[in-house]
């Protein structure tokens, strides 16, 4: 998430849409009073290596680190929803600033989420054990506590079946209120050229957008059954809204 007072824009960061890449690219342009939130450690390490500024001004009190260490996300956090940000900055600033987000074909997003969770995130052992029991128990008809961490222990086919029910990769709620989009524009992940061009005009500078969180997908080809399950994701009501909004 970014709130730039210097350039009067607010970036609502969604999941699996190259949001970290955009956020890191914009950091070099931000003013001293602008707000940007931390990203995952290995992406922060990349930023440090490239001499890109750290996240800034997201701590709202001296107790911030203590609260976050106990599980709180803090006031300004990476994937803050649009309505949360609007509530923090006020309607006047929200309406005055250019607000935007990025969205992606739910099918591509689901594959990205699956492989990132399977190969890019470490979960506690107890979580993996619980998920194995939850998924493979013959006495369970459905998951007791659906969570995207199941990707670590299940096949792609099972993931797609569960994602069609639970919409693990949904972003719709991040930029809408009561099914109404409340940001000025939702860019398509498939048209990053337009997004980059608009942002370069906004900050009057060329942006070097890195490719972060890529390379986790080990398998590119899909079986016939996996293709069928992938298309069935669009039967999910939330994914259907995302897909329709992008006019894919």
N, C-alpha and C positions, 0 to 999 in steps of 0.2 A: 504494500500500500504506500502511496505517496500523496502528500498534500503539499503542493508548491504554491506558496504565497508570491514568490518571485514571478512566476509565469501564470498564476491563477488557474491551476488545473488540479484535479483530484483523480488519481488512478485507483480504481477499485480492482483489486487483484483476485482473479479467479484461479481455479486449479487446472493444471495440465493444459495450459494455453500459452506457454512461453512467457508467463508473467514475470518470472524471476529474471529472465534475459532482458526484458524491457526495463524492469526496475533497476537492474545493475547498469544498463546503458544510460539511464537518465540521471543517475547519482552524480555524475561529473558536472551536470548542469545546474544542480540545485543551489539555492541560496542558503545563507547561514541559518535562517529562521524556518526553512522548509522542513517537513517531516518525512522521513523514510524509515521503514521498519526492517528489522533483521531478517535474513533468510537462513536456510539450513547451513550448517557449519562448513561443508565442503565448498559451497558456493561463495560463502564469505571468504574462504581461503583463496579462492580464485580471484575475487575482487582485490584482496590484499596484495596478491602476487602481481596483479596488473596495475597496482597503485590507484585503485578506484576508491573513493571515499567510503567510509563506513556508514552504516545506518545512523540516523541522527534525530534528536529531539523527540523520540518516541517514549522516553521515560517521563512519566507525569509526576513522579514524586521520588523522594529519597528511599521509599520503601518498595520501589518497583521490582528490583531484583529479588528481594525476599518474597514478594507475592508470587512472582513468576516461578520461583523455585518450588513453590507449594502447589503449582498447578494452574494458577491464574494466567490468562493470556495477556493481562495488562489492558490499558485503555486503547492504545493504538497498537494493533497487531497485524501480522502479515496478510491474513485473509479476512480482514474486517469487512462486514457486509455494508452495503451502501447505506441502508437505513441507520446503522450504527454510526457511521461517519457523519451522516447528515445531522444526527442528533448531537454529536460532539461539536461540530463546527457551527451549527445553526443554519436555519433555512436561508437566511440572507446570503451568507457566504456560499452555501451549496448552489443556490440559484445563480450567483454571480460568476462562479468558477466553471470551467469546462470539465465536465465529469465523464469518464469513459471506462469501459471494461472490454475484455476480449472473451469471445466464445468460440466453441469448436464443435464440429460434428460429433454428437454423442458417441457414435461408434468408434471413431478414432480416439476420442477421449477415454473411453472405457478400456481400450487396448493399452493406452499409455499408462493409465492408472494401475492396471493389472501388473504390467511388467515393472513399473517403478516400485510398487509395493512388494513384489516378489523378489527383486534383485537389488533395489536401491535403498530399502529401509530395513533397519534392524529392530525387531520387536522383542520384548521380554519373553523368556522361555515359557512362562506361565500362559502368556497370550497364545503362543503357538500351540501349546498342548490343549488349551481350552478350545481353540478353533478346530483342531483335529477331532476332538470328541464331538463338538457341535456339528461338524460336517458329516462325519462318517458313522455316527451312532445309528444303529438300525431302529432305535426307538423314537427317533425324532423325525417329525414330518417337515419341519421348517427350522430355520436357525433361531436360536433363543435370543442371541444378541448380535444381529447383523453388523459387521464391521469390515471395511476394506482390507484389513489385515488378513482376512481369509485367503487372500492371494498367495500368501507365503506357503500355504499348505494344500492348495487345491489346483485342479487342472484349469486350463483356460475355458473349457466347455462349462464346467461347474460355475466358474466365475461369471460367465455371461448369463447363465440361467439366474443366478442370484442378483446380478446387476439389473436385469430386466424387472426384478421385483422391487429392489431397494434403491436403485438409482445412486449407487455409491459415488459416481462422478459428477453429480449434478451441480451446476453453478447458478441455476435459475433464481434461487432464493437470494443469491449474493447481490444481484442488481435490480431486483423487483420488490414491490410491496403490493400485496393482494393481486398478483399477476400483472401489475403495471410496471413497465420498465421506468426506473427513476433516474437513470443516468442519461446524459445527452446523446451518447452513442455507444453501441456495442459493436466492436470491430470483429470481423471474422478472422479466425486463425489462418484461414486459407488465403487471406489477402493481407499479409504482413507488410507488403510493399506500401499499401495505402496508409496503414497505421504509422509506419516509420516515417513516411513522407510528411504526414500531418504533424507528427511530434517534432520533426526537424524544423518545420515552419514555426511551431509553437515556441521552441526554445532557441531558434535562430542559430542552430549548430548541427553539424553532421553527427549522427549517432552510430556508434559501433556496437551492434547488437550481437552478443555472443550466443552460442548454442549451448545452453546449460540443461542439465537433467536429461541429456540424450544418451543413447547407447545402451539402455537397459533392456531393450527388446531383443531377445535372443532368436526369436522365430518370426520370420517375415511372411511365410506362406501359411495359409489357413486351409483346413479341411473343409469339405462341403458342409458338414454338420456345423462347424464353427462359423462359416459364412451365414448359414441360416439363423443361428443363434444371435449373431451380430446384428442382423437386420431386424430381429424381433425386439431388440432394445427400443426401437422406435414405437413399439406398442405401449411403452411406459408413458404415462401422462406427462411427467416432467420433461423427459427427453423429447417427447413430441413437441412440446412448446419451444424448447431450445432449437430444435431442428426447423420448425416453422418460422421462427423469428429470423434465422439466418437465410431463409428462402433457398435452401439447398435442393 
